[in-house]
Amino acid sequence: MLRRLCVRDVVLIEAVDVDFAAGLNVLTGETGAGKSILLDALGLAVGARGDAALVRAGAAAASVVAAFDLPARHGARDALVEAGFAPGDSLVVRRVVQADGRSRAFIDDQPVTVGLLNTVGEALVEVHGQHDQRGLLRPETHRRLLDAFGGHEERLARVAGAYRDWQDAREAETRIGAEAAAREAERAALDATLGELGALDPKPGEDAALAGARTRLAHAQRIAEAVETARAALAGGGGAVDRVRGAERALAKVTEAAAGALDGAAQALERCRIEGAEAMA
């Protein structure tokens, strides 16, 4: 039940507070007294379309606050609970329309969308008039009225609970399926990695050998130059091997005359010549 309506800067109304008693309340007055403005203000508070034309001339914004009693079985409770509210015995809705046409909506002083305010407002207020929509003509209200008339609240609660459980189960199934798909994709990626490692056929200590090969390749030019220098030093034309060979021939001429005194030197020269030739090769 509507208990109080507070209107500020709406059309011609600067400020008015109206308290309503239980039962029938009647607003009377001559044409232009503001009865329709109060209805427009109430409609604005429960989610009707906001318009800058509703803002009183010279005002920065129009605001309407409507307070309602909310019985335990009131139809607005379902929409409020679904939106995350914990409705009590009363409900306060508020709507603010700026002079530029922008509007804000509040339920129990919490900001909400105009769509949610309209959904809750349809359960709070039903306007009957020559050109207004009647609730009884809206098919979506028929089942609620029939269930209320038949006293099926407990059964409705059980069905609603079963539906929520079904929804939760569907969400869990979707989540588990997504997790399983993610694990399968990860397994496939790991299998591909293992396949690549198997094709490489790594061996223990192979990293050290690869590091050595990389070092050799990085210094290939310097190594080639050093090898060529060593080869030239050992090769003919005054190279080390030729010199050792010459020394060996010189001692061979006097080996018998030395009577064994030069055998050690001759053997050393022979080893030096052989190993030098191998090094050069």
NUFIRO-982152 format. One record per residue: residue in three letters; y, z, x of N, C-alpha, C in turn. Coordinates in steps of 0.001 Angstrom, whole numbers, padded with zeros to 6 digits, always signed. Example, Ala and Ser with C-alpha at 12.3 -4.5 7.8 and 13.67 -1.06 7.14 Angstrom:
! residues 2
Ala-005690+007800+013190-004500+007800+012300-003300+007800+013200Ser-002250+007080+012850-001060+007140+013670+000030+007870+012900
This chain:
! residues 281
Met-001189+000000+000844+000000+000000+000000+001237+000000+000879Leu+002237-000804+000486+003509-000833+001199+004247+000478+000952Arg+004603+001167+002034+005250+002466+001909+006738+002415+002239Arg+007103+001560+003213+008515+001523+003633+008826+000151+004203Leu+010030-000325+003926+010497-001607+004443+011885-001405+005033Cys+012015-001751+006320+013297-001615+007025+013752-003002+007459Val+014937-003398+006981+015439-004744+007220+016749-004648+007989Arg+016856-005448+009069+018077-005470+009859+018489-006919+010124Asp+019720-007236+009725+020355-008530+010043+019524-009712+009561Val+019081-009656+008331+018351-010765+007721+019247-011409+006658Val+019636-012673+006855+020489-013453+005951+021775-012685+005677Leu+021897-012074+004487+023124-011351+004132+022998-009852+004327Ile+021777-009386+004603+021557-007939+004721+021809-007495+006159Glu+022731-006558+006314+022984-006006+007637+021965-004930+007972Ala+021751-003991+007047+020771-002928+007268+020399-002316+005930Val+019103-002217+005667+018646-001560+004453+017248-001013+004690Asp+016999+000187+004168+015684+000818+004232+015239+001100+002803Val+014043+000633+002459+013527+000805+001106+012219+001577+001185Asp+012138+002673+000453+010901+003460+000357+010227+003150-000969Phe+008910+003014-000934+008147+002680-002127+007227+003834-002490Ala+007123+004096-003772+006236+005153-004262+004901+004546-004656Ala+003928+005413-004933+002630+004931-005367+002738+004313-006753Gly+001909+003319-007008+001923+002668-008309+002895+001511-008347Leu+003480+001267-009511+004354+000118-009725+005772+000438-009272Asn+006330-000434-008435+007721-000339-008016+008432-001610-008476Val+009612-001467-009067+010348-002601-009616+011719-002672-008959Leu+012075-003844-008454+013407-004109-007926+014132-005003-008916Thr+015240-004569-009391+016009-005352-010362+017411-005577-009823Gly+018064-006564-010344+019439-006849-009955+019820-008241-010374Glu+021105-008470-010401+021594-009780-010808+021323-010807-009724Thr+021490-012061-010083+021288-013150-009121+022232-012967-007940Gly+021661-013105-006724+022457-012952-005515+022489-011540-004988Ala+021798-010628-005663+021818-009236-005205+020974-009033-003951Gly+020039-009947-003665+019245-009841-002437+017770-009586-002660Lys+017305-009705-003914+015879-009474-004180+015006-010463-003408Ser+015361-011741-003464+014573-012758-002758+014643-012555-001251Ile+015779-012061-000757+015905-011820+000684+014931-010726+001117Leu+014769-009702+000257+013809-008659+000589+012382-009217+000639Leu+012066-010116-000313+010736-010742-000283+010564-011597+000968Asp+011625-012346+001333+011554-013153+002567+011380-012250+003781Ala+012059-011118+003782+011943-010184+004902+010530-009622+004984Leu+009945-009263+003822+008575-008762+003822+007607-009835+004303Gly+007817-011076+003844+006966-012172+004315+007082-012370+005810Leu+008299-012243+006340+008497-012372+007789+007727-011287+008528Ala+007725-010071+007979+007057-008944+008648+005554-009125+008696Val+004990-009848+007722+003531-009994+007688+003076-011371+008158Gly+003937-012097+008915+003475-013304+009594+003942-014617+009036Ala+004898-014620+008087+005412-015897+007598+006193-016598+008701Arg+006452-017859+008494+007135-018660+009510+008542-018130+009749Gly+008880-017893+011017+010208-017424+011375+011172-018584+011540Asp+012428-018338+011203+013428-019397+011269+014748-018775+011676Ala+015471-019481+012539+016777-018967+012963+017730-018803+011785Ala+017491-019524+010685+018356-019417+009511+018261-018049+008862Leu+017210-017290+009160+017070-015951+008599+017945-014922+009300Val+018465-015252+010472+019287-014313+011231+020693-014284+010638Arg+021180-013088+010362+022513-012943+009782+023568-013503+010723Ala+024558-014170+010166+025621-014781+010971+026281-013740+011862Gly+026378-014071+013151+027004-013169+014106+026052-012199+014757Ala+024811-012086+014255+023831-011166+014835+023003-011869+015897Ala+022529-011082+016864+021706-011661+017941+020276-011879+017503Ala+019814-011066+016556+018421-011172+016112+018271-010477+014769Ala+017228-010898+014051+016850-010239+012802+015533-009520+013030Ser+015394-008347+012422+014144-007602+012576+013749-006975+011250Val+012435-006916+011027+011893-006310+009820+010708-005440+010226Val+010686-004220+009702+009578-003295+009938+008989-002927+008588Ala+007678-003050+008469+006995-002686+007228+005881-001701+007556Ala+005881-000564+006822+004843+000463+007021+003922+000465+005812Phe+002613+000527+006082+001611+000470+005031+000670+001658+005151Asp+000186+002144+003999-000979+003034+003986-002221+002157+004097Leu-003217+002624+004854-004405+001814+005103-005653+002604+004713Pro-006152+002421+003491-007357+003145+003067-008562+002798+003945Ala-009592+003611+003827-010764+003470+004700-011458+002128+004527Arg-011447+001551+003341-012168+000304+003091-011219-000870+002930His-010043-000769+003497-009058-001844+003345-009511-003089+004109Gly-009258-004245+003514-009703-005503+004118-009036-005841+005433Ala-007876-005249+005739-007188-005565+006996-007875-004939+008200Arg-008720-003937+007956-009337-003233+009084-010242-004147+009915Asp-010973-005054+009270-011891-005925+010015-011139-006776+011024Ala-010022-007368+010583-009229-008207+011493-008646-007374+012625Leu-008227-006133+012318-007652-005267+013346-008710-004858+014369Val-009891-004493+013899-010970-004086+014821-011392-005259+015694Glu-011496-006434+015099-011883-007619+015874-010862-007933+016953Ala-009590-007595+016696-008526-007847+017670-008401-006726+018693Gly-009236-005687+018576-009217-004626+019568-008419-003398+019172Phe-007953-003325+017921-007209-002160+017464-008174-001116+016911Ala-007701+000114+016886-008440+001214+016250-007562+001730+015116Pro-007594+001085+013962-006657+001421+012888-006882+002821+012344Gly-005754+003479+012025-005814+004801+011431-005533+004727+009940Asp-004899+005785+009420-004613+005833+007984-003354+005053+007614Ser-002570+004680+008606-001347+003923+008344-001220+002797+009353Leu-000359+001834+009004-000180+000664+009858+001279+000248+009793Val+001859-000056+010965+003257-000488+011035+003293-001862+011689Val+003894-002810+010983+004059-004152+011538+005556-004415+011710Arg+005864-005194+012735+007279-005484+013028+007429-006924+013480Arg+008497-007528+013066+008778-008924+013434+010242-009035+013834Val+010474-009707+014943+011834-009914+015447+012038-011410+015624Val+013137-011948+015073+013481-013362+015206+014829-013461+015899Gln+014858-014144+017038+016108-014325+017770+016961-015395+017104Ala+018249-015395+017464+019176-016368+016875+018817-017799+017258Asp+018066-017980+018371+017662-019329+018776+016326-019753+018146Gly+015766-018911+017270+014535-019259+016572+013281-018669+017164Arg+013329-018140+018385+012147-017524+018973+011829-016215+018249Ser+010542-015897+018150+010165-014688+017429+009084-013938+018179Arg+009011-012639+017908+007982-011772+018468+007375-010957+017336Ala+006077-010629+017505+005369-009882+016473+004722-008656+017097Phe+004654-007573+016316+004096-006314+016805+003251-005677+015702Ile+002136-005075+016101+001320-004257+015211+001152-002908+015864Asp+001578-001850+015165+001581-000497+015736+002242-000504+017107Asp+003347-001239+017179+004192-001329+018376+003507-002014+019555Gln+002394-002715+019310+001730-003509+020342+002021-004980+020092Pro+002473-005726+021106+002771-007150+020893+001515-007937+020542Val+001617-008793+019538+000485-009616+019085+000998-011024+018811Thr+000077-011939+018596+000460-013296+018218+000845-013323+016747Val+001680-014308+016403+002074-014456+015013+000850-014798+014162Gly-000120-015518+014754-001341-015861+014030-002122-014623+013616Leu-002258-013657+014542-002958-012418+014202-002180-011642+013151Leu-000849-011584+013298-000033-010884+012304-000203-011520+010926Asn-000280-012841+010887-000462-013533+009615-001829-013227+009011Thr-002875-013177+009861-004217-012860+009376-004266-011459+008769Val-003682-010497+009485-003648-009126+008967-002752-009058+007732Gly-001623-009782+007786-000680-009739+006670-001266-010272+005381Glu-002151-011277+005467-002769-011810+004254-003613-010763+003539Ala-004168-009817+004326-004941-008739+003711-004056-007600+003229Leu-002812-007544+003729-001909-006455+003359-001073-006788+002129Val-000620-008038+002041+000340-008418+001005-000124-009701+000329Glu-000031-009736-000981-000328-010940-001738+000857-011213-002666Val+001513-012337-002420+002718-012678-003181+002347-013651-004289His+002743-013322-005500+002521-014196-006641+003861-014719-007114Gly+003963-016016-007245+005198-016602-007740+004944-018019-008194Gln+006014-018657-008619+005866-019988-009195+005289-020976-008190His+005691-020843-006926+005242-021802-005912+004473-021127-004777Asp+004041-019879-004975+003338-019165-003918+001831-019275-004092Gln+001133-019242-002982-000328-019350-003017-000911-018042-003534Arg-001866-018135-004423-002525-016952-004964-003824-016698-004202Gly-004045-015426-003906-005234-015074-003148-006518-015443-003856Leu-006523-015347-005188-007739-015666-005918-008083-017144-005852Leu-007126-017976-005475-007388-019402-005351-007878-019775-003955Arg-007949-018793-003048-008420-019070-001685-009904-018730-001606Pro-010771-019712-001381-012223-019455-001384-012648-018391-000395Glu-011912-018255+000738-012360-017295+001738-012255-015848+001255Thr-011500-015607+000167-011393-014236-000342-012474-013901-001364His-013153-014915-001897-014082-014682-003005-015240-013779-002603Arg-015848-014045-001424-017018-013268-001016-016651-011807-000796Arg-015481-011581-000170-015058-010203+000062-014873-009450-001250Leu-014275-010107-002250-014073-009464-003544-015408-009174-004236Leu-016331-010135-004167-017640-009932-004790-018414-008809-004109Asp-018377-008791-002776-019090-007734-002058-018498-006364-002373Ala-017170-006302-002446-016530-005028-002774-016906-004590-004191Phe-016931-005538-005125-017285-005213-006507-018737-004740-006603Gly-019612-005352-005817-021022-004978-005862-021359-003747-005049Gly-020382-003205-004296-020643-002012-003488-021586-002267-002328His-021429-003403-001669-022354-003786-000596-021820-003465+000795Glu-020939-002465+000910-020322-002189+002213-021346-001849+003280Glu-022344-001019+002921-023349-000636+003908-024176-001838+004351Arg-024559-002670+003403-025320-003866+003750-024485-004818+004594Leu-023220-004946+004249-022333-005792+005047-022234-005286+006479Ala-022153-003959+006614-022064-003381+007959-023321-003691+008763Arg-024493-003606+008117-025741-003917+008825-025783-005385+009245Val-025380-006262+008331-025377-007697+008659-024388-007973+009785Ala-023215-007342+009701-022214-007548+010760-022754-007059+012106Gly-023447-005904+012095-024027-005399+013339-025095-006323+013886Ala-025949-006846+012969-026983-007789+013414-026363-009055+013973Tyr-025273-009512+013354-024609-010725+013852-024019-010479+015241Arg-023403-009302+015423-022842-008995+016748-023946-008918+017794Asp-025093-008307+017410-026219-008243+018356-026715-009644+018704Trp-026768-010512+017696-027198-011896+017942-026228-012611+018871Gln-024935-012395+018632-023924-013008+019502-024061-012492+020927Asp-024266-011170+021063-024437-010592+022402-025668-011170+023084Ala-026757-011345+022291-027982-011908+022876-027764-013347+023327Arg-027029-014118+022527-026738-015501+022918-025911-015546+024191Glu-024910-014669+024280-024087-014632+025486-024926-014223+026697Ala-025825-013248+026490-026692-012827+027595-027617-013963+028028Glu-028168-014700+027036-029034-015831+027361-028271-016890+028161Thr-027045-017182+027728-026226-018160+028450-025934-017694+029868Arg-025613-016398+029986-025289-015858+031307-026505-015896+032226Ile-027663-015490+031691-028886-015490+032504-029258-016918+032914Gly-029091-017867+031971-029374-019263+032315-028472-019766+033417Ala-027184-019401+033345-026250-019826+034390-026617-019200+035732Glu-027007-017914+035705-027397-017257+036954-028661-017900+037530Ala-029621-018250+036658-030848-018897+037132-030539-020258+037742Ala-029636-021006+037096-029258-022313+037640-028574-022163+039002Ala-027734-021133+039125-027060-020902+040405-028071-020548+041494Arg-029066-019710+041129-030097-019360+042124-030928-020577+042516Glu-031227-021451+041542-031991-022657+041850-031214-023567+042776Ala-029909-023690+042523-029070-024518+043403-029023-023935+044813Glu-028941-022610+044897-028926-021966+046209-030256-022181+046928Arg-031363-022066+046162-032681-022283+046765-032811-023709+047295Ala-032324-024693+046510-032384-026080+046961-031571-026282+048237Ala-030395-025639+048299-029570-025760+049503-030272-025140+050716Leu-030917-023985+050503-031646-023348+051608-032837-024194+052046Asp-033540-024793+051082-034657-025681+051436-034177-026861+052269Ala-033029-027429+051892-032484-028556+052658-032127-028127+054077Thr-031564-026927+054200-031218-026413+055534-032466-026190+056374Leu-033504-025604+055727-034765-025405+056454-035377-026734+056884Gly-035251-027756+056018-035772-029066+056390-035057-029629+057608Glu-033758-029472+057655-032996-029957+058817-033391-029199+060086Leu-033572-027864+059945-033993-027087+061112-035387-027494+061577Gly-036287-027784+060591-037628-028227+060966-037601-029555+061703Ala-036709-030472+061259-036601-031758+061947-036075-031589+063365Leu-035211-030616+063563-034697-030371+064920-035762-029763+065825Asp-036727-029026+065235-037822-028389+065980-037291-027576+067159Pro-036488-026577+066932-035919-025795+068039-036992-024992+068767Lys-036782-024772+070058-037706-024009+070895-036990-022786+071463Pro-037762-021728+071805-037136-020546+072425-036459-020922+073737Gly-035244-020457+073935-034505-020748+075163-033861-022115+075196Glu-034045-022897+074121-033512-024252+074114-031983-024259+074132Asp-031397-023191+073636-029939-023161+073615-029371-023137+075034Ala-030064-022428+075945-029592-022394+077333-029709-023774+077982Ala-030844-024477+077701-031014-025822+078259-029964-026773+077706Leu-029688-026648+076414-028668-027501+075805-027289-027205+076386Ala-027024-025910+076645-025737-025553+077244-025606-026169+078634Gly-026748-026148+079418-026713-026769+080739-026472-028266+080661Ala-027167-028926+079731-026981-030369+079578-025553-030693+079182Arg-024989-029866+078304-023597-030108+077902-022651-029963+079093Thr-022932-028943+079938-022089-028753+081127-022196-029943+082067Arg-023444-030450+082271-023620-031610+083151-022888-032836+082602Leu-022992-033065+081310-022315-034222+080715-020799-034093+080824Ala-020311-032838+080711-018862-032636+080784-018337-032933+082183His-019203-032738+083232-018761-032958+084620-019508-034124+085266Ala-019936-035076+084463-020754-036183+084975-020032-036964+086066Gln-018737-037206+085913-018001-038003+086895-017947-037295+088252Arg-017632-036004+088217-017566-035251+089478-018924-035189+090153Ile-019970-035000+089364-021323-034923+089930-021710-036254+090569Ala-021416-037353+089888-021755-038678+090424-021031-038931+091746Glu-019769-038523+091819-019010-038727+093064-019598-037888+094204Ala-019978-036626+093896-020559-035762+094931-021906-036299+095407Val-022730-036809+094481-024027-037375+094857-023848-038591+095767Glu-022896-039425+095439-022654-040619+096259-022201-040224+097656Thr-021363-039192+097732-020921-038725+099056-022091-038194+099877Ala-022973-037409+099225-024141-036883+099934-025077-037997+100364Arg-025288-038997+099494-026170-040102+099849-025632-040856+101069Ala-024331-041087+101078-023733-041798+102203-023887-041010+103498Ala-023786-039669+103373-023918-038840+104578-025335-038879+105135Leu-026346-039016+104253-027729-039031+104689-028221-040424+105072Ala-027565-041471+104555-028036-042844+104728-027749-043344+106146Gly-028182-044627+106396-028007-045233+107711-026535-045431+108070Gly-026368-046028+109243-025014-046255+109718-024389-044973+110211Gly-025131-044195+110933-024589-042952+111439-024832-041786+110540Gly-025710-041983+109512-026002-040901+108605-026883-039841+109232Ala-027052-038711+108528-027785-037557+109070-029237-037902+109370Val-029899-038622+108469-031303-038943+108681-031465-039811+109927Asp-030603-040811+110068-030688-041654+111259-030454-040852+112538Arg-029537-039922+112503-029277-039112+113683-030481-038230+114039Val-031090-037624+112975-032284-036795+113223-033406-037673+113789Arg-033561-038893+113209-034593-039796+113705-034337-040154+115179Gly-033083-040368+115552-032755-040670+116952-033076-039514+117874Ala-032762-038277+117408-033066-037095+118222-034568-036946+118392Glu-035299-037254+117326-036759-037148+117389-037324-038142+118398Arg-036800-039376+118410-037308-040374+119374-036972-039957+120815Ala-035812-039381+121006-035414-038959+122359-036361-037899+122909Leu-036742-036920+122076-037649-035873+122538-039061-036406+122745Ala-039434-037422+121926-040775-037966+122050-040994-038577+123431Lys-039906-039065+124038-040051-039699+125355-040399-038693+126459Val-040060-037413+126211-040279-036413+127259-041233-035328+126810Thr-041978-035580+125751-042856-034537+125214-043915-034139+126239Glu-044566-035165+126834-045620-034850+127809-045046-034156+129023Ala-043872-034622+129437-043261-034027+130622-042857-032591+130369Ala-042479-032260+129139-042043-030886+128820-043215-029946+128706Ala-044426-030497+128660-045640-029688+128639-045595-028625+127527Gly-045208-029059+126326-045232-028157+125156-043961-027385+124922Ala-042985-027422+125866-041764-026636+125696-040901-027153+124550Leu-041047-028457+124210-040210-029044+123158-040975-029281+121854Asp-042208-028773+121788-043013-029020+120566-042347-028426+119316Gly-041848-027205+119448-041213-026557+118287-040014-027354+117796Ala-039175-027815+118749-037994-028594+118366-038407-029908+117732Ala-039442-030554+118280-039899-031828+117730-040414-031649+116294Gln-041169-030562+116081-041663-030318+114715-040511-030054+113736Ala-039505-029281+114200-038347-028994+113340-037609-030277+112972Leu-037457-031168+113961-036776-032444+113701-037586-033295+112715Glu-038932-033242+112885-039766-034012+111975-039596-033521+110527Arg-039642-032171+110347-039437-031620+108988-038057-031986+108437Cys-037083-031910+109329-035706-032224+108889-035614-033680+108457Arg-036264-034598+109204-036215-036010+108852-036903-036275+107514Ile-038100-035662+107339-038847-035888+106088-038066-035369+104873Glu-037593-034121+104974-036880-033528+103840-035550-034249+103584Gly-034902-034688+104652-033666-035458+104464-033923-036770+103751Ala-035070-037430+104100-035406-038682+103425-035713-038434+101950Glu-036401-037297+101663-036684-036989+100257-035372-036715+099486Ala-034483-035965+100154-033213-035694+099493-032428-036977+099208Met-032454-037895+100172-031745-039152+100004-032378-039972+098875Ala-033738-039929+098758-034425-040648+097708-034059-040070+096338
